[in-house]
Amino acid sequence: MSYDFPPLKNDLLLRAARGEHTDRAPVWVMRQAGRYLPEFRKVREDHEFFEICRTPELATEITLQPIRRYAGLIDAAIIFSDILVIPQALGMEVLMKPGPTFPSPLETPADVAKLSENVDVDEELGYVFEALKMTRQKLEGQVPLIGFCGAPWTLMAYMIEGGASKTLQKSKTWLFKYPEESRALLKRIADICVDFLVGQVKAGAQLLQVFDSNAGDLSPHDFETFSAPTLRQISTGVRDRLTGLGIPHVPLTIFAKGASPAIAARCGYDTIGLDWTEDPRDVVETLHVDACLQGNLDPVVLYGGRDALEREIKRMCAAFRSARGGVTRGWIANLGHGITPGVDPEDLRWFFECVRKYSANI
């Protein structure tokens, strides 16, 4: 199925993801459509979080808010949704109060039987596809549109912990106590991720990102044993499915926060997202990662004032350019994690302006 979308006017993001030289680094930020924006908070006054996700008109409006506010400064839109729509599609209740809460988390492998046996993503998650189609039209080709999902390990952790956790004691216990059952659940989630991501491309997504936010809570061995195989399952499965459908491949990004970029780079993605603890020069020169890189300013720098922000952005740009022999190539500028709610929107504008200035190939 194909749709008649407006032609893309700014393909900087897609060229960078293919490893090409670009005049400057394309830039966007994770959670750019979110609580730091007063226009987002205004919508939230009348609508519950998942109501927005499930209402294509509202999700489209939220997605477009940063594009309007930072017109000409931002190089991608990311559809407004949440990684936890997949557990919801599996039949689990998820509430946002204010963080995600599962009233009935999985406690033992026997609880997996409570999950929906077969998930039809068109039926359960079709609202995301409708939002993507609507957003592609309303973007009018200004910038590419990113689709996404959570990685199986991160989703499984939420499903077992019942919400955010600093130790992931319950979910990690599953890996050690029930390794085969854990692998089976991870594979089952990955199957849905593949269906969901392919559906997003069919609906208009031009780049896909997989968020493994809890990757760094695993040792390198456990990440390679439990998470990485499902990340490979997703990258291979999405490409194979798109080929079978005769749909051109779109770039794939993996953001495995806290995990070794070298392991993440072996999972078959075009772009490797880096958090702020990684130096891109080490990633390229020591770990020999040749994929496109994304990141990686510490989000807290956005609270440090304009002078500190400019200084740190200049340093970040110099590091990524140095990693590529002094030029801007194969780099998507971003934060090292999602933007936080207390950021002044005008400080984010300064972030975008400084990235454009200091990442430019002169």
C-alpha positions as CSV (number, residue, x, y, z in Angstrom):
1,M,0.0,0.0,0.0
2,S,1.4,3.4,-0.9
3,Y,0.2,6.9,-0.3
4,D,0.6,10.1,-2.2
5,F,2.7,12.1,0.3
6,P,4.2,15.6,-0.4
7,P,7.8,15.4,-1.7
8,L,10.6,15.6,0.9
9,K,12.4,19.0,0.9
10,N,15.0,18.3,3.5
11,D,16.7,14.9,3.3
12,L,19.7,15.8,5.5
13,L,18.8,13.2,8.1
14,L,18.5,10.4,5.6
15,R,21.8,11.2,3.9
16,A,23.6,11.3,7.2
17,A,22.1,7.9,8.2
18,R,23.5,6.5,4.9
19,G,27.0,7.7,6.1
20,E,27.3,10.5,3.6
21,H,29.1,13.8,4.0
22,T,26.7,16.6,4.8
23,D,27.1,20.3,4.9
24,R,26.3,20.2,8.6
25,A,24.9,17.7,11.0
26,P,21.1,17.1,10.9
27,V,19.7,17.6,14.3
28,W,16.6,16.6,16.3
29,V,16.1,15.6,19.9
30,M,14.5,12.6,21.6
31,R,11.2,13.6,23.3
32,Q,11.2,16.8,21.3
33,A,7.4,16.7,21.3
34,G,6.9,16.8,25.0
35,R,6.4,18.4,28.4
36,Y,9.0,21.2,28.1
37,L,6.7,22.8,25.5
38,P,3.9,25.0,26.9
39,E,1.8,24.2,23.8
40,F,2.1,20.5,24.7
41,R,1.1,21.1,28.3
42,K,-1.9,23.1,27.1
43,V,-3.2,20.0,25.1
44,R,-2.5,17.8,28.2
45,E,-4.8,19.9,30.3
46,D,-7.8,18.4,28.5
47,H,-6.5,15.0,27.4
48,E,-5.0,12.0,29.1
49,F,-1.6,10.8,27.8
50,F,-2.6,7.6,26.1
51,E,-5.8,9.3,24.8
52,I,-3.4,11.6,22.8
53,C,-1.5,8.6,21.6
54,R,-4.7,6.9,20.4
55,T,-6.2,9.9,18.8
56,P,-4.5,10.5,15.4
57,E,-5.5,14.2,15.2
58,L,-4.0,14.9,18.7
59,A,-0.9,12.8,18.1
60,T,-0.3,14.7,14.8
61,E,-0.7,18.1,16.5
62,I,1.8,17.2,19.2
63,T,4.3,15.8,16.7
64,L,4.1,19.1,14.7
65,Q,4.5,21.4,17.6
66,P,8.3,21.5,17.7
67,I,8.4,21.6,13.9
68,R,6.4,24.8,14.0
69,R,8.2,26.3,16.9
70,Y,11.7,25.6,15.5
71,A,10.9,26.0,11.8
72,G,14.0,25.8,9.7
73,L,16.2,24.7,12.7
74,I,15.1,21.1,13.1
75,D,15.7,18.3,10.7
76,A,13.2,15.6,11.7
77,A,9.9,14.9,13.3
78,I,9.2,11.9,15.4
79,I,5.7,10.6,15.8
80,F,4.1,11.2,19.1
81,S,3.5,7.8,20.7
82,D,5.0,5.7,23.5
83,I,7.1,2.5,23.6
84,L,4.5,0.9,25.9
85,V,1.8,0.7,23.3
86,I,3.2,-2.8,22.5
87,P,2.5,-4.1,26.0
88,Q,-1.0,-2.6,25.7
89,A,-1.4,-4.4,22.4
90,L,-0.5,-7.6,24.3
91,G,-3.5,-7.0,26.6
92,M,-1.7,-5.4,29.5
93,E,-3.1,-2.3,31.2
94,V,-0.7,0.6,31.3
95,L,-1.5,3.9,33.1
96,M,0.5,7.1,33.1
97,K,0.3,8.7,36.6
98,P,2.6,10.5,36.0
99,G,5.1,7.8,35.0
100,P,4.1,4.5,33.5
101,T,2.4,2.0,35.9
102,F,1.3,-1.6,35.2
103,P,-1.5,-2.5,37.7
104,S,-1.0,-6.2,37.0
105,P,2.7,-6.9,36.0
106,L,4.0,-10.3,35.0
107,E,5.2,-12.0,38.2
108,T,6.1,-15.5,37.0
109,P,6.4,-17.1,33.5
110,A,2.9,-18.6,34.1
111,D,1.5,-15.0,33.8
112,V,2.7,-14.9,30.1
113,A,-0.4,-17.0,29.4
114,K,-2.5,-13.9,30.2
115,L,-1.0,-12.1,27.2
116,S,-2.9,-12.0,23.9
117,E,-1.8,-15.0,21.8
118,N,-1.9,-13.3,18.4
119,V,-1.5,-9.5,18.1
120,D,-2.9,-7.9,14.9
121,V,-1.0,-4.6,14.8
122,D,-3.4,-3.1,12.3
123,E,-6.2,-3.7,14.8
124,E,-4.4,-2.9,18.0
125,L,-2.0,-0.2,16.9
126,G,-3.7,1.2,13.8
127,Y,-4.1,4.6,15.5
128,V,-0.3,5.0,15.3
129,F,-0.4,4.2,11.5
130,E,-3.2,6.8,11.0
131,A,-1.2,9.4,12.9
132,L,1.8,8.7,10.8
133,K,-0.2,9.1,7.6
134,M,-1.8,12.3,8.8
135,T,1.5,13.7,10.0
136,R,3.2,13.0,6.7
137,Q,0.6,15.0,4.9
138,K,0.7,17.9,7.3
139,L,4.5,18.1,7.4
140,E,4.3,19.0,3.7
141,G,7.7,17.5,3.2
142,Q,9.5,19.9,5.5
143,V,11.5,17.2,7.3
144,P,11.5,13.3,7.4
145,L,9.2,11.6,9.8
146,I,10.6,9.0,12.3
147,G,8.7,6.0,13.6
148,F,9.9,4.0,16.6
149,C,9.3,1.2,19.1
150,G,10.8,0.0,22.3
151,A,13.3,-2.8,22.3
152,P,12.1,-6.2,23.6
153,W,14.4,-6.2,26.7
154,T,13.3,-2.7,27.7
155,L,9.6,-3.6,27.2
156,M,9.9,-6.9,29.0
157,A,11.5,-5.1,32.0
158,Y,8.5,-2.7,32.2
159,M,6.1,-5.6,31.9
160,I,7.7,-7.4,34.9
161,E,8.7,-4.5,37.1
162,G,5.3,-2.8,36.7
163,G,7.0,0.6,36.0
164,A,10.3,2.3,36.1
165,S,12.9,0.7,38.3
166,K,16.4,1.7,39.4
167,T,17.6,-1.9,39.9
168,L,15.4,-4.0,37.6
169,Q,15.7,-6.7,40.2
170,K,12.5,-8.5,39.2
171,S,13.1,-8.5,35.4
172,K,16.8,-9.4,35.7
173,T,15.9,-12.2,38.1
174,W,13.8,-13.6,35.3
175,L,16.8,-13.7,33.0
176,F,18.8,-15.8,35.5
177,K,16.1,-17.9,37.0
178,Y,13.9,-18.5,33.8
179,P,16.4,-18.0,30.9
180,E,14.4,-20.0,28.4
181,E,11.1,-18.5,29.3
182,S,12.7,-15.1,29.1
183,R,14.1,-15.7,25.6
184,A,10.7,-16.9,24.4
185,L,9.0,-13.8,25.7
186,L,11.7,-11.5,24.2
187,K,11.3,-13.3,20.9
188,R,7.5,-12.9,21.0
189,I,7.8,-9.2,21.7
190,A,10.3,-8.9,18.9
191,D,7.9,-10.5,16.5
192,I,5.4,-7.7,17.3
193,C,8.1,-5.1,17.0
194,V,8.8,-6.2,13.4
195,D,5.1,-6.1,12.5
196,F,4.7,-2.7,14.1
197,L,7.7,-1.2,12.5
198,V,6.9,-2.5,9.1
199,G,3.4,-1.1,9.5
200,Q,4.9,2.3,10.4
201,V,6.9,2.3,7.2
202,K,3.8,1.4,5.2
203,A,2.1,4.3,6.8
204,G,4.8,6.8,6.0
205,A,7.7,6.6,8.5
206,Q,11.0,7.4,6.7
207,L,13.4,6.3,9.4
208,L,12.9,3.9,12.3
209,Q,14.5,4.0,15.8
210,V,14.5,1.2,18.4
211,F,14.8,2.4,22.0
212,D,16.6,0.0,24.3
213,S,16.6,2.4,27.3
214,N,17.5,-0.4,29.8
215,A,20.3,-1.9,27.8
216,G,23.0,-0.5,30.2
217,D,21.4,-2.4,33.1
218,L,22.7,-5.6,31.6
219,S,26.4,-6.8,31.7
220,P,27.9,-7.0,28.2
221,H,27.5,-10.8,28.4
222,D,23.8,-10.6,29.3
223,F,23.2,-7.9,26.7
224,E,24.7,-10.1,24.1
225,T,22.8,-13.1,25.4
226,F,19.3,-11.7,25.8
227,S,18.9,-8.3,24.2
228,A,21.2,-8.3,21.1
229,P,19.6,-11.4,19.5
230,T,16.2,-9.7,19.5
231,L,17.6,-6.5,18.2
232,R,19.1,-8.5,15.3
233,Q,15.8,-10.2,14.8
234,I,14.1,-6.8,14.4
235,S,16.7,-5.3,12.0
236,T,16.7,-8.4,9.8
237,G,13.0,-9.0,10.1
238,V,12.1,-5.5,9.1
239,R,14.4,-5.4,6.1
240,D,13.3,-8.9,4.9
241,R,9.6,-8.0,5.3
242,L,10.0,-4.7,3.4
243,T,11.9,-6.5,0.6
244,G,9.1,-9.1,0.4
245,L,6.5,-6.3,0.1
246,G,8.6,-4.4,-2.6
247,I,8.9,-1.4,-0.3
248,P,12.3,0.4,-0.2
249,H,14.3,0.0,3.0
250,V,14.4,2.9,5.4
251,P,17.4,3.6,7.7
252,L,17.3,1.9,11.1
253,T,18.7,3.4,14.3
254,I,19.4,1.6,17.6
255,F,19.7,3.5,20.8
256,A,20.9,1.0,23.4
257,K,21.5,3.4,26.2
258,G,24.5,2.4,28.4
259,A,25.4,-0.6,26.3
260,S,28.7,-1.1,24.4
261,P,28.4,0.7,21.0
262,A,30.6,-2.2,19.7
263,I,27.9,-4.8,20.5
264,A,25.1,-2.5,19.4
265,A,27.0,-2.0,16.1
266,R,26.8,-5.8,15.5
267,C,23.0,-5.8,15.6
268,G,22.5,-4.6,12.0
269,Y,21.5,-1.0,12.3
270,D,22.5,1.9,10.1
271,T,22.9,4.4,13.0
272,I,24.1,3.8,16.5
273,G,22.8,6.2,19.1
274,L,25.3,7.2,21.8
275,D,24.5,8.5,25.3
276,W,26.7,11.3,26.8
277,T,29.1,8.9,28.4
278,E,30.6,7.9,25.1
279,D,33.3,9.8,23.2
280,P,32.7,9.4,19.4
281,R,36.5,9.3,18.8
282,D,36.8,6.2,21.0
283,V,33.8,4.6,19.4
284,V,35.3,5.0,15.9
285,E,39.0,4.7,16.5
286,T,39.1,2.2,19.4
287,L,35.9,0.2,18.9
288,H,36.0,0.4,15.1
289,V,32.4,1.3,14.7
290,D,31.8,2.6,11.1
291,A,28.1,3.1,11.3
292,C,26.4,6.5,11.4
293,L,26.5,7.9,15.0
294,Q,23.7,9.8,16.7
295,G,24.0,12.0,19.8
296,N,25.2,12.8,22.3
297,L,25.0,16.0,24.5
298,D,24.2,15.4,28.1
299,P,20.6,16.7,28.4
300,V,21.4,18.4,31.7
301,V,23.7,20.9,29.8
302,L,20.5,22.5,28.6
303,Y,20.1,23.9,32.2
304,G,23.6,25.3,32.3
305,G,23.0,28.7,30.6
306,R,23.8,29.8,27.1
307,D,27.5,30.2,27.5
308,A,28.0,26.7,28.9
309,L,25.6,25.3,26.3
310,E,27.5,26.8,23.4
311,R,30.8,25.7,24.8
312,E,29.7,22.1,25.2
313,I,28.0,22.0,21.8
314,K,31.2,23.3,20.2
315,R,33.2,20.6,22.0
316,M,30.7,17.9,21.0
317,C,30.8,19.0,17.3
318,A,34.6,19.0,17.4
319,A,34.7,15.5,18.8
320,F,32.3,14.0,16.1
321,R,34.1,15.8,13.3
322,S,37.5,14.6,14.6
323,A,36.2,11.1,14.7
324,R,35.5,11.4,10.9
325,G,38.9,12.9,10.0
326,G,37.8,16.6,10.6
327,V,34.6,16.6,8.5
328,T,30.9,16.1,9.2
329,R,30.0,12.7,7.9
330,G,27.7,10.0,9.2
331,W,26.5,12.0,12.3
332,I,23.1,12.9,13.5
333,A,23.3,15.5,16.3
334,N,21.0,14.8,19.2
335,L,21.0,14.7,23.0
336,G,22.4,11.6,24.8
337,H,18.9,10.9,26.1
338,G,15.5,12.5,26.0
339,I,15.0,16.2,26.8
340,T,13.6,16.7,30.3
341,P,10.4,18.7,31.2
342,G,12.1,21.7,32.9
343,V,14.1,22.9,29.9
344,D,13.4,26.4,28.6
345,P,12.3,26.0,25.0
346,E,14.5,29.0,24.0
347,D,17.5,27.1,25.4
348,L,16.7,24.3,23.0
349,R,16.5,26.8,20.2
350,W,20.0,27.9,21.1
351,F,21.0,24.2,21.0
352,F,19.7,23.9,17.5
353,E,21.4,27.1,16.4
354,C,24.8,26.2,17.9
355,V,24.7,22.7,16.3
356,R,24.1,24.3,12.9
357,K,27.0,26.7,13.5
358,Y,29.7,24.4,14.9
359,S,28.9,21.2,12.9
360,A,29.1,23.0,9.5
361,N,31.7,21.9,7.0
362,I,33.4,25.2,6.2
